[in-house]
Amino acid sequence: MASAKSSKRRQAFAATVRSLMWKLLAVWLIVSFGFGILLVEPLNEYRLGGYKLGFWFAQQGSIFVFIALIFYFSAAMTRFEKRYSEQDDSEAEK
């Protein structure tokens, strides 16, 4: 019975991680492909640090967002691992 609970927890953990990965990949796709390629002309009407915003997203913005997503993913994984390990510890005490 403990292995069935453990298997369900592992599946829940994997589903949580998979969901987070898809969401973060969607954000990166929107920023890199959407802002850097598809919406470059409307964004070029605005400036950021002296550069056209569409150009900035294509050259630097998507990289900065990708790095921020890596840090967010790392922090979220730490939270998930603590949450799921606490569940393991509480069930082990029973």
Legacy VTK file of the C-alpha trace (Angstrom):
# vtk DataFile Version 3.0
C-alpha trace
ASCII
DATASET POLYDATA
POINTS 94 float
0.000 0.000 0.000
2.864 2.346 0.742
4.272 1.790 -2.732
0.915 2.708 -4.309
0.868 5.993 -2.363
4.493 6.589 -3.275
3.748 5.919 -6.930
0.808 8.357 -6.871
2.992 11.012 -5.227
5.670 10.512 -7.883
3.055 10.823 -10.609
1.640 13.962 -9.003
5.144 15.433 -8.691
5.909 14.621 -12.342
2.606 16.149 -13.458
3.334 19.319 -11.473
6.808 19.635 -12.973
5.527 18.920 -16.481
2.806 21.560 -16.096
5.334 24.136 -14.892
7.684 23.342 -17.772
4.938 23.777 -20.379
3.886 27.105 -18.860
7.442 28.418 -18.801
8.078 27.235 -22.350
4.914 29.054 -23.447
6.177 32.264 -21.832
9.529 31.872 -23.556
7.844 31.178 -26.905
5.674 34.277 -26.592
8.625 36.468 -25.656
11.163 35.123 -28.143
8.988 34.281 -31.157
6.022 36.555 -30.503
7.769 39.730 -29.355
11.033 39.199 -31.237
9.598 38.164 -34.616
5.824 38.450 -35.001
5.188 41.687 -33.102
8.492 43.398 -33.873
6.982 46.199 -35.983
4.373 47.391 -33.432
6.920 47.092 -30.613
9.484 49.123 -32.552
7.310 52.181 -31.971
8.511 52.137 -28.349
12.058 52.538 -27.115
13.959 50.906 -24.276
17.364 52.304 -23.406
17.563 54.080 -26.754
16.789 50.946 -28.777
13.580 49.997 -30.486
11.659 47.611 -28.229
11.111 44.956 -30.918
14.820 44.932 -31.718
15.657 44.769 -28.023
13.419 41.718 -27.494
14.925 39.999 -30.523
18.512 40.656 -29.443
18.533 40.687 -25.643
15.071 40.543 -24.115
14.371 36.915 -24.908
17.730 35.911 -23.425
17.047 37.871 -20.229
13.593 36.331 -19.949
15.060 32.858 -20.508
17.579 33.394 -17.696
14.811 34.683 -15.395
12.729 31.596 -16.245
15.662 29.348 -15.306
15.902 30.991 -11.879
12.126 30.790 -11.433
12.138 27.113 -12.418
14.915 26.413 -9.923
13.040 28.151 -7.092
9.781 26.394 -7.994
11.497 22.995 -8.091
12.938 23.632 -4.636
9.426 24.416 -3.345
7.956 21.338 -5.042
10.667 19.048 -3.710
10.177 20.350 -0.164
6.406 19.966 -0.408
6.553 16.412 -1.727
9.339 15.363 0.654
7.319 16.715 3.606
4.436 14.532 2.484
6.798 11.557 2.406
8.087 12.367 5.897
4.599 12.806 7.369
3.451 9.481 5.927
6.602 7.725 7.125
5.828 8.817 10.698
2.386 7.180 10.587
LINES 1 95
94 0 1 2 3 4 5 6 7 8 9 10 11 12 13 14 15 16 17 18 19 20 21 22 23 24 25 26 27 28 29 30 31 32 33 34 35 36 37 38 39 40 41 42 43 44 45 46 47 48 49 50 51 52 53 54 55 56 57 58 59 60 61 62 63 64 65 66 67 68 69 70 71 72 73 74 75 76 77 78 79 80 81 82 83 84 85 86 87 88 89 90 91 92 93
